[in-house]
C-alpha cells in the first residue's frame, strides 16, 4: 500500500482542512515498558487500594490477563467490528476477584494512573499541531484504545496541560476500529469532509497507513525506531522471565496422593481444578458474547451436556452472573453431516473420507441413513467421496437414502432454528478436538455464523483449518504435545478428558420426531445434577465435589493455585503411569460413533502371547504410556521416559526452527 510521500513538515505546510492524529506512540510516546509489566504495575496498585480483598498481586494480574485476552479473542470471533472497552475488561476482572460492582471506576482510575506513568508527550508534534490549529486546520484525535473519550481527554489534559484537539474519536465509543477501517469511515461522516481533505498521522503501517488510505484519506506513517521496538521486546522478555522465577519460587507442590486416599479423592484432586478452570474460561468467553443481547450458547450432546451440568454448578457456587440464553443441542457428527452431504460440500467429503477410510460406499450410506439399505452393487466399492456423491445423485437405488437425508436434515434444522430463535450470534460448546461438527454445520447452514468453544482444539488429523477461525480451545490450542504448553498434555491421553464429560447415553444417529425431541430436551431443561446423577461417571462426580467446595470472592485464587498442581499431576499420570495408575485412570472402551457400533480402547487388548503382541498393543493404544505400564512391567519406566524424550525432542526441534507446535 502506497502512502502520500510527504514528511511531516510538508504535511503541515500544505495546511490541510483536517489533521487526524493517532494518540499512543504518536502524540503520547510510550516508555520502554511492555504491556505485561504495565498490567503488573496496575495489579500492585489494586492490591494496595483494596487491602485484604484482592488476594496476591499474581492473582490480580492473572485475572486481568485472562479477562483481556478472552475479551479480544471473543470480539475477533464475533465479527462485530466493534472494539473492546476497558470497562468490559475490568468488570470481568472485578467479578473474578470478588470485588463489588462499584469498584469498577476505581480500577479504571488505576489503569489511567499507570498510563500516565508510562507515557511522555511528543512535544515536537504537539507544537506543530498547535501551529496548524492557529492557521485554521481542524485537529482531531483518532485512536484504537479501550479507553473512553472522557478517559482519553483526562489523560491528555494531565500529560499535556491543555486541550489541543477539537474532537476525539476512540474505538471504544465510536462503533468501529482503525484496524478494520470502520473508525475512519465514522470520522469522515462526523467531520463532513471529503477523503482527500483529511490527513492522518500515526505509527502503525496497517492501522494508520493502509486503513485510512483505503477509506480515501491521506496518511503519513511515522513508526517508532527499531531500537525502541527492541527495547520493548526485551522488557517483555525480562518481565516474563521474572514471572517464571516468581511462580517457581511461590510453588509448593502438594504431597502426592497417598496409599490411604481413595480413587475418588485422587480424581477430585486432579480433575476438579481443571474442570473449574475450564468453566472459568468458558464464563469469561460467554460473558463477552453476552454483551450482544442476541446471542445464545448451545451445548452439544453428548459431551457438551456434561459440560453444561458442570458449568451451571460452577456458576451457582461462585456467584458469577451470565445473562445469556443457554440451550441443549441434540447433535452428533453424523447428524451434522447430513446437511453438508446434501449440499455436497468439501467439509462432507473430508469428513466421510476420514471416517470411512478403508470402508465401502455402503458403509458410509448406511451410517448416514441410520439403518440398513437396499443398494446396488456399485455401493460395495471402496469409499471415494467423488463416487459417493455421483451415486447419491444418479443411482436409482439411492432414492431411499436421499429421502432419509432430507427428512432427517429437516428435523434437525427445525430443532436448531427453534433453539436459535432470534439470536444472531450462535456459540456451540463441545469437548474437542478438531471441531468437525462446526465445519459440517457451517457448510450446511452458511446463513448462520457459528462459533465453537472447545475444551481443547487440535488439528491432529492434518485436515482443513478454515473453521479454526471460528473455533476456540479454552484450555489448549496445540496440534501436538510440546515443551512450552503445559495444557497440551491432554493430547497424549484425550480419551480421559473427553470421557469425563460424556453422559452414559448413546451418541445420536437418527433425529427423533418433534414430540420425542421435546420430551428428551425437557429432561435436561435445567441441566440439574440431581436429574442426571445416574448418567455421569465417577470422574465427573469427583470433579463436581471440587466445584461444590468453591466459594464466592475466593474461588479465583483457589482455582488458579490448585490448577498448577493439577496440571503437574495430570502430566505425570499420563506420561509415567504405574500399573495402579492405569487401573484408576483407564477410560475403557469408547464408541467410534458416526453411526457405527464399533468401539476403540484407550489401551488395546493383547492379540496373543509374546513380546510382539505386547508391542503391537502398545503401538495401537490411544494411551501408549498406560499400555507400556500394563504390558512391560518393571521395564516400563525407561520406555516411558524414552517416549517422552522423543516427544520433547520433536518439540525442541520445532521451537528451534521457529515453528509453532500449534
N, C-alpha and C positions, 0 to 999 in steps of 0.2 A: 504494500500500500504506500503510495507516494503522498507526502505531506507538502504543504507550502514551504518552499525553500527560503525561509527568512529566519534571521536570527531575531532575538527579542528587540534589539534596537530598531531594526527595520519594521517590525510589527508595530511598535509604539509610534514610530514616525508616520505611519500610514493613517493614524487617527481613526481606527475602526469604530463603528457605531456601538458595538457591544464587545467588551473583553470579558471572556469567561475564564476563570482560574480554578484549577484543582486546589484543594487545601493541603492535604498531607503530603509531605515531601515536595511541595511546590511553594506555597505561601508559608506554611509551617514545616520546618525541616526536622525530621526525627533524628534524635541522637542515635548512636550505635547501640541501641537497646532492643533486643529481639522481642517479639510479641510474647513468647512464653515467659520471659523474665518480667515483662510488664504485668502479666497476669499474676505472677508470684508476688510482685510488689503490691498489687491490689489485694491479694489474699492476706498478706501480712497486715495490711491496714484494717481489713474486715475483722480479723481475729482481735485486734486491739479495740476496734469500735464496738464489738459485741463479745466482751469477755465472758467466758463460761457458757456461751450459747452455740458457738460455731464449730467446736472441735479443733483439730490441728490445722496448721497452715496448709499442709499437704492435702487434707481432705477438702478444704475450701478451694484450693487451686484445682484439684481434680474435678470437683463439681462444676467449676467454670469451664474447664476444657471440654468436658463431656457435653455440657449444655450448648456451648458454642459450636463444636464440631457437628453435633446432631442437627442443630438448627440450620446450618448452612447446607448439610447433606440433604436434609428433608426439603429445604427450599429449592435445591437444584433438581431433585427428582420430581417435585410437584409441578415444575414448569410454569409457575405463576408469573414469572418475570419480575416479581417484587423482591425487595431486599429484606434481610433480617434486621430487626431493631434491637438496640441494646436492652430495652426493657423486656423484650421476649426472652433474651438470653439470661438476664439477671433474675427475672421472675422464676425461671426454672431452677437456677442455681439456689435461690432462696428457698424454694419448695424442697429441694433435696436436703438442704441443711436444716430444715425445720424452722426457718425464720418466718415471722408473721408478714402478711402482705404489705403492711405499712412500712416495712424496712426497705422496700424497693428503691425509693428515692435516695435513701442513704447509700445504697450500693451504687447507684448512678453517680452520686456526688464523689464517691471514692474513685470510680472509673475516671472521672474528669480530673481529679487531683493527680492521678498517675499520668494522665496525658499531659498535663501542664509540666510535670517534672521531666517528661520525655521529649518535649518539643522546644524548638527555638525559632523565633521569627526570621524569615528571609528578608532582612531589612532592605536589601538592594531592590528586590522585586516589589516589595511593598511601596517603596518610594516611587518607583516607576508607575505603579497603579494609581497612586495619589495624583501624580502629574497628569496622567491620562484622564482621570476623572475631572480635573480642573479644565482640561482642554475640551471637555464635552462628551467624552466616551462614557457610556454606562458600564460600570464594573460590577460583575456578579461572581458568585462562587458556586461551583458545581462539584459535588463530592459524593463518591460511593463510601458511605460510612453508616454504621448502625446508630450513630448519634442523631438526635432530632435537630431541627433547625434552631430551636431555642437553646439546646445544649451547645451547638456549634457557635452560636452568637456569643454566649457567655465565655466559651473557651477562647475565641478570637479576641474578645474585648480584654480578657485578663492578661493575655500574652502581648497584644499589640498596644492596648491602652486606648483604642478608639475604634470606631466603626468605619471600615474602608469599603464595604460592599453595599451596593444599592439593594441587592436581593441575594438570598442564599437558597440553593436548591440541594436537598440531600436525598439519597436513595431511600432512606428510612421513612421519609414523609411524602415523597412525590410520586410513588407508584411505579417506579422503574429504576434501572441501574445504568450507569455509564457503560458497564461491561457488556450489557446486551443492547445498548443503544436507545432504550426506551426513555431514559432520563433526558437525553439530548432532544428527543422529539417533544417531550414535555416542556423543556426550556424554550425551545423555538416557538411553541404556541403561546406560552406565557409571556414571552418578551415581544411577540408580534413583529418579528423581523424576518427578512429573507435569510436563507442559509449563509450566503457569502458576506452578510453584514456582521456575522459573529465570528470572532477569533477565539479559539480555546487554547489555553496553555496548561500543560501537565507533564507528568514524569513517566507515565506508563504508555508504552507503544501501542498496546491494544486499546485500552480504555480511553486514553487521551489522544490517540492518533487515529487508529483505524475507525473507531466508532463515530467520533464527530465528523470525520471525513465522509463516511457513509451516510450520515444524516444531512450532508450538504454544507457543513461548516468548514471553516479553515482551521487548521490545527498546527501548533508548534509543540514538539515534544522535547522536553529538557530532562533527560534521565539523570538520576544520581550517579556519581562516579563509581567505577568498578572497585576502587579502594573502599568506598563507603559500603557497597553491597557485600564485599568480602568481610568487612568488619562486623556487619550484622549477622552473616552466616557463622562467623567464628564465635560471636557472642551466644548464638543459639546453641552451637555445639558444646560450648563450655557449660552453659546452663544445663543442658540435658545430661552431660557427664556428671555434673554436681548432683542432679536429681537421682541418678543411678546410685551414686555413693550414699546419698541420704536414705534411699529405700533399703539398700543393703544393710546400712547401719541400724535402721529402725526395725528391720525384720527380725523377729524372734520366732523361729519355727516351733510350732506346737508339737508336743510329743506324738509320735506315731501311734495309731490305734493299737492298743494292747490286746493281748490274747483274751482279756476279760470282756472286751467290748463286743457287743452283739453285731451281726451283719447289718442289722437295721441302723444302728448307731453309726457304723462306719460309712454307710451310704448317706446318711444325713450330713455328716461332717464334710464329705467330698462333694456331693451333688447339690446340697442345699444352697450354699453360697453362689454356685454357678447358675442355678435356676433363678435365684434372686437377682443376680447381675443381669441376666437376660431380660427379666421383667422390668428392671430399672431402665435399661436401654430402650426397651420397647415403649415404655411410658414416655420417655424423652422424645422419641420419634413421633409417636401418635399425638402427643401434646402439641408438637409443631404443626402437624396436619390439621389439628382441631381448630387452628386459627381460621380456617376456612369452614364456615358452618355447613357447607355442602360436601362433607366427606364422610366416609363410612369405612370401618375396618371389618373385613370378612375373614374369619378364622376357618382354615380349610381342613375338612375332615381327612384323615383321622388325627394326625399329629397336631394339627392346629387347634383342634378342640381341647386336647390336653394342655396345650399352651395357654388357651384362654382360661381354663379352670385355674391354672397356676397364676395367671395374670390377675384375674378378678380377686383371688385370695390375697395376692400381693397388695393390690390397691386397698383392700379392706383393712389390712394390717398396718400399712404405712400412712394411711390418711391422704394419699395423693389423689387429686381430682382429675378426671378426664371427661370433658364434655364432648364426647363423640359417640355416635351410634355404633354398636358392635353387634355383629351377627355371625351365625354359624353357616358356612357354605358347604353343602354336600358336593364334593368334587373329588376326582382322582385323575391320574394321568390318562386313563382310558376314556373317562367321561370328557375331559378337556380336549382330547384328541379328535373327537368325532366331528366337531365343527371345523377344525383345521383340515381334516381329511376331505370333508365335503367341498372346501374351498381349494383343495389340492395345493396347500401352501408348502414351502420348503421346510417349515417347522414340523409339519406332519411327516414329510419324507424322512427327515433326520431322526425323528422320534421312533418311527416304525423300523427304520434300518438299524437303529441301536438296539431296540427291544427284541427284534426277530432275526438278528444275525445268526446264521446257521439254521434258521427255521424256514418254513414254507409260506407261500402266499395264503394258503388255507389257515395256517396258524394265526396270522395277523387278522384275517377276515373274521374268524370265529371269536377272537379276543375282542374285537371291536363290536361284534354283534351281541356278545354275552351268551351265546347259545350255539349248538351245532347247526351247520348249514348244509344244504344240498347244492354243491357247486360242481362245475365242470372239471375235467382232468387237468386243465391248464393251471388250476389253483394249487396243484400239488408241486409245482415247480419251486425252486429256491427263491426266497424273497428278494425282489428288486423293486424299489419304490416306483420307478417309471412304469414297469409292467403292471404293478398293483393298480395304479391309477388308470391305466389303459383298460384293464379288465373290468374295473369298477364301472367304467363309463360305457364299455362296449359289449361286455359279455351278458347275454340274457339271463344266465343263471345267477347273476349278481343282483337281480331285481329285489329279492327279499332283503339282501344286505343293505341296499340303498334305502329301502323303506324304513328299516330299523334305525339306520344312522339318522335319517331326517326326523323320525319320531322322537328318538332319544335326545337329539340335539335341541329340538323344540321344547321338550320338557325341561331340560337343563336351563335353557335361555329364559323360560318363564320364571324358574326359581331364582336365577341370577338377577333378572330385572326387578323382581319383587323385592329382593333384599337391597338392591342399589337404590331403588326409588328415585328421588330427585337428586341424589348425590352426583357430583361431578368428579370427585377425587376418590378413587377406589383403592384401598390398601389391603392386599392379601397377606395373611400371616400364616406361615407354614414352617416346617422344620428345615429342610435343605436337601441337597447341596446345590445342584445345577440350576434348579428353577425351571425345569421343562414345562411345568404346569402353566406358568405365566406366559411363556413363549407360545404355547399352543392356544391359550385363551386370547392372547393379543392378536394372533393370526386369524382366529375365528371371529373376533369382535374388534375390528380396528376402530370402531366408533367409540369405544371405551378406553380410556387411558388407565392401565393398571400399574400399580407399584407393588412390589413383592418384598416383604420383610421376612428374611430367613434367619434362623439361629446361626447358621454358617453358610457361606457362599463359596463354591469352588468349581472351577472348570476342570474337574478331574478326568472328564472324558475327552477333553480337547476339542469340543464342539464349537458351534457358532456362539458368539458372545454378544450379539446385538441386544439381547434382552438384559444384559448386565447393566445397561444404562438406567434401567428402572428396577434394579434388584439390589437389595442391601443385605449384607451379612452382619447381624448385630453383634455377634461375638467374634467372628472370624471371617476374613476375606483373604483367602490364600489358595493357590492351586496345589500346593504341596507343603508338607511339614518343613519348617525352617528354623534357623538359629534365632532370628530376631522377632519371631511372632509366637508368643507363648500359647495363644489360643489355637494355633494351628495343630496342636496335639490331637484335637478332635478328629482330624483327618486320618490318623493312624488307627482309630477304632470308632468309626462313625456309627456303627450299629448300636453301640452303647447309648449314645446321645439321642439318636432317633427313636430307639425303642422306649426311652424314658417317658416320652410324651404320648405315645400311641395308645389309644384305648383298645381294650380287648374286644374289638368288633372287626369283622372282615372289611377289607377295602371295597368300596362301592364299585360295581362293574356296570350294572344297568340302573337307569334312573327310575325311581318309583313314580307312581301316579301322584297327582296333586294331593289327594286325600292321604295317601300313605306318607308323603313327604311332610305334610303339616303335622301329622302325628309324631313323626320322628323328630322334627325340629322342636316341637313343644317339649319333648323330653329333655332337651338340652337348653331350653329357653334362657335359663338364668345361669347356666354353667355351674350349678350348685354342686359342691364337692360331695355333699351327702347323697345326692341322687346318682352320682357316678362312682361311688366308692368301690363298687364291685367291678368296675371296668378298668380301673387303673392298677398298675403293677406295684410291687413292693418298693422299687426305687423311687417311684413318684410319691408314694405315701411318705417315705423317709424325707425326701426333699421338701415336701409340704409342711412337715413338722418344723423345719427351719424357718419357713415363711411365717408360721404361727408365732415364732419367737421374736419376730421383728417388732419394733416399737416406733411410734411416731417420734420425730425430732432426732432420733439416734440411729435410724435404720441405715442411712447412707454410710456413716463412718464404720458401722459394723460390717456391712456387705463388702465394702472396699478392702477392709482389713482381712476379713475371712476369705475373700476370693483369692487373695495372693497365695494363701496356704493351700486352698483347694486346687488351684491350677497346678501347683507344685506336686501335690499328692496324686492328682489325676495323671500327670506326666509319668511318674514312676510306676503307677499301677499299669499304665498302658505299655511302657517300653521295657520294664523289668519285672513282670509279674512272676510270682511263685505259684505253685500248684494251688494253695488255698485261695490266692487271689483269683485264679481262673475259675474256681468253683463259685466264688462270690460274684464275680463281675461278668461272666459269660452271659451274653444276651439271649442265647437259644435260637432256634430256627425262626426265620422271618420270611414272609411271603414275597415272591418276586413281583406280585401284583400285575397290573396291566392285563387283567382278565385271565391270568394264568394261576393254576393251583400249585405250581412248584414252589419250593422253599429253598432258602440258602442258609447256611450255618455260619456263625461267626468263626467257629473252629470246625474244620472239615473232619468228618468221621474217617477213621482209618479204613482203607480198602482191603487190607490184608496184613499179614505179619511181616516183620523185617524192617530194616532201616530205610529202604527205598520207599516203602509205603508211608513211613513217617515223614520223609522229606516231601513226598507228593502232597500229603495232607497239609503240611506247613505251607507249601507253595500256594495252594488254592484256598487257604483260610483267609477270611476277612480280617481277623485279628491274629497276625502272624506271630507276634510275641507271645500271645496266650497259647497258641499251638506249640510253640517251642517249649514253653514251660510244661505243657501237658505231655508232650511226646519225647522230650530229650532228657528229662530227669535232672540229675546233678550237672549235666553238661549245658544246661540252659543258659547260665549267666554269660559265659564267654560268647555264645552265639548271639544272644540278645544284644550285648554291647557291640559286637561286630556289626550287627544290622544297624544299630544306632549310629555307628561310625560312618556307615555308608550314607545314611540319610543326611547326617551333618556335613559330610564331605561334599555331597552334591549341593547342599545349601550354601556352603562356603564358596564353592566354585562360582555359583550364580552371583553371589554378592560381590566377589572379586571382579567378575565380568561386568558389574554394574547393572545386572538384570534383577528384576524383582522376582521373588518367589510366589508372587500372586498368581 
